[in-house]
Amino acid sequence: MKILIVDDDASTLEMLKNALEINGYECDAYDDAREALDNYQPYKYDVVLCDYFMPNINGIDFLKNLKALNDDVVFILYSGSPNQAIIKEAFNFGATDFLNKPMDWTAFIELIQFYECSFEI
């Protein structure tokens, strides 16, 4: 399973990438949402993980752009300071899931495994 991670915070980006790679997932990581969009190839990724608060393009705008390219991708938005409006907007524009930071790493990997199993059905 191939996963795209987009987060402007280098430490979060590295932690997510390491946690996923240790569990056998192939990942591409970008610290710039515009660069991630410029390099995005439809149907290359099974799951996209994206932070909400980023400079230039926030997670919702990134989601909108991505869904225009590939409506089938599982999109998981996360934030360290979520509110109901952000969560509602994310789901309205096609997010598959929403996570709060800091993440429970065991639950995070279990969620990714759940989506992996859903692709195999």
N, C-alpha and C positions, 0 to 999 in steps of 0.2 A: 504494500500500500504506500502510495506517495503522498506526502503532506507538505503544504506550503505554510510557512510561518511568517507573519508580518508584525513587527513590533519595533518601535523606535528606541526602546530601552535595551541596550546591549546585554545586560546581565539577564534579563527575562528571556530574551531571544536565545541566549546560550543555554540557559537552564532548560527551556522547552525542547530545544534541538537535542541536547544531550539525553534528556529523559526519554525522548522518542527513539533516538538511535540505539540507546542501550536496550530498548525493547524490540529492536529489529525493524524499525520503520525507516524508510528513506525520506530525507527531508531537504528542502531548500529553504533558506532563511534570508529575509530582507529586512533591513532597518529603515527602509524608505518605501512608503506605499506607492509613490509614483514609479519608482524603479521596478517594484514588484509588478505593477500593472503593465509597464512597458515590456517586461520580459515574460508576461503570463502567456501560456499556451493552453487554449481550451482543451479540456479532457486529459490533461497531463496529470492533474492532481485529483485525488479522491477526497481529500479533506483540506480545508483552509482554516487556519487559526489566525485570528487577527485581534489586535488590541483596539480599543475604541479611541482613546486619546492619543493622537499622533499629529505632528505638524503637517501642514499642507492639505492632507486628506485624512479625515477621521475614518473610523472603522465602518460607519454607515455608508459614507460616500464610496469607500473602497468596495463594500458589499454591492452597492448599486452598479458600479462599473463592472465588477466581476460577474454578476448575474446576467448582465447584458451579453457577456461572452460565453458563459457556460452555466446554464440554469440548473444543471444536475449536480453540481459540486456541493458537498456538505460544508457548510460555513458555520464556524464556531467563533462567536465574538466574545471577548472577555474585557473586563475592566476592574480597576482597583477602587473605583468610586462610582458604581452604577446607580442609576435611579430608574424608577418605573417607566419614565418617558423614553429613555434610551433603550431599555429592554423591549418595550412595546414597538418602538420604531424598527428595531433590529428584526423582530419577527414579522412585522408588516412588509419589510423589504426582502424577506426570504431567508433570514438566518435560520439555521437548523437548531442551534443551541446557544446558550449564554452561560458563561462561567464568571465567577467572582475571583478576584485576586485578593490575597494570596490563595493559590490553588492547593487543594488536597491532592497530592501527587498520585496516591493510590487510586482515588476516584477519577482523576484525570485520565490515567492510563486505562482504567476500566471503561471509561466513556469511549476512548479511541478504539479499544477492542470491540466494544459493542457495534460501532459503525463498521469496523472491519468485517465482523460476522454478518452484518446486514448486507454487505456487498456480495457475500458468498452464497446467499440464498437464491 
